[in-house]
Amino acid sequence: MLFDAQINAVLTGTLFRKILNNEHLTLLEYYALTGILIGNNIPFDTAFASGTRKNPASLQLTIHVNPSVTLVSVIALEPGSSVFSPSP
């Protein structure tokens, strides 16, 4: 039950709402988000793709809610289309 409350708090927070609304997220905000995940002992993975002429620098954040549910978000650090493609 405690884990569910922690996940709920993270998912309803301002930073995660920015991700869901596909808003630009600064690197400092991303650090804060990962700090929240770590502080609440919520498992996650992250991947980084450096920017190119065609694609902006971006991050892919995968939050492991339980063994069968993961949330995957792509966070562009600059305007443009990310290197990461959405999962099916």
C-alpha positions as CSV (number, residue, x, y, z in Angstrom):
1,M,0.0,0.0,0.0
2,L,2.8,2.4,0.8
3,F,4.4,1.9,-2.6
4,D,1.1,2.7,-4.3
5,A,0.8,6.0,-2.4
6,Q,4.4,6.8,-3.3
7,I,3.7,6.1,-7.0
8,N,0.5,8.2,-6.9
9,A,2.4,11.1,-5.3
10,V,5.0,11.0,-8.1
11,L,2.5,10.6,-10.9
12,T,0.4,13.6,-9.7
13,G,3.4,15.9,-9.2
14,T,4.1,18.9,-11.2
15,L,7.2,17.5,-12.9
16,F,5.5,14.3,-14.1
17,R,2.5,16.3,-15.4
18,K,4.9,18.3,-17.5
19,I,6.2,15.1,-19.0
20,L,2.7,13.8,-19.7
21,N,1.8,17.1,-21.3
22,N,4.9,16.8,-23.5
23,E,6.2,20.1,-22.1
24,H,9.9,21.0,-22.2
25,L,11.8,19.8,-19.2
26,T,15.1,21.2,-18.1
27,L,17.9,19.0,-17.0
28,L,17.6,20.4,-13.5
29,E,13.9,19.4,-13.4
30,Y,14.9,15.9,-14.6
31,Y,17.4,15.6,-11.8
32,A,14.7,16.6,-9.3
33,L,12.3,14.0,-10.7
34,T,14.9,11.2,-10.4
35,G,15.7,12.4,-6.9
36,I,12.0,12.1,-6.0
37,L,12.0,8.5,-7.5
38,I,15.1,7.6,-5.6
39,G,13.9,9.2,-2.4
40,N,10.7,7.2,-2.6
41,N,12.5,3.9,-3.6
42,I,10.7,3.7,-6.9
43,P,12.7,1.7,-9.5
44,F,13.4,3.3,-12.8
45,D,15.8,3.2,-15.8
46,T,17.0,6.1,-17.9
47,A,18.6,6.4,-21.3
48,F,20.3,9.4,-22.9
49,A,20.6,10.3,-26.6
50,S,22.9,13.2,-27.4
51,G,21.6,15.8,-29.8
52,T,22.4,15.8,-33.5
53,R,21.6,18.2,-36.3
54,K,18.3,16.3,-36.9
55,N,17.2,15.4,-33.4
56,P,17.5,17.2,-30.0
57,A,19.1,15.7,-27.0
58,S,16.6,13.6,-25.1
59,L,16.1,11.2,-22.3
60,Q,13.9,8.1,-22.0
61,L,12.6,7.4,-18.5
62,T,11.1,4.0,-17.6
63,I,9.4,3.8,-14.3
64,H,8.7,0.2,-13.0
65,V,5.4,0.3,-11.2
66,N,5.2,-3.5,-10.7
67,P,6.4,-6.5,-12.6
68,S,3.8,-6.2,-15.3
69,V,3.4,-2.4,-15.6
70,T,6.0,0.1,-16.7
71,L,5.6,3.8,-17.6
72,V,7.9,5.0,-20.4
73,S,8.3,8.7,-21.1
74,V,10.5,10.5,-23.6
75,I,11.8,13.8,-22.4
76,A,13.2,16.2,-25.0
77,L,15.8,18.5,-23.6
78,E,15.5,20.8,-26.6
79,P,12.7,21.6,-29.1
80,G,12.2,19.0,-31.9
81,S,11.5,15.3,-32.4
82,S,13.3,12.9,-30.1
83,V,15.6,10.0,-31.2
84,F,13.5,7.7,-29.0
85,S,10.4,6.4,-30.6
86,P,7.2,5.7,-28.6
87,S,6.7,2.2,-27.4
88,P,3.7,0.2,-28.9
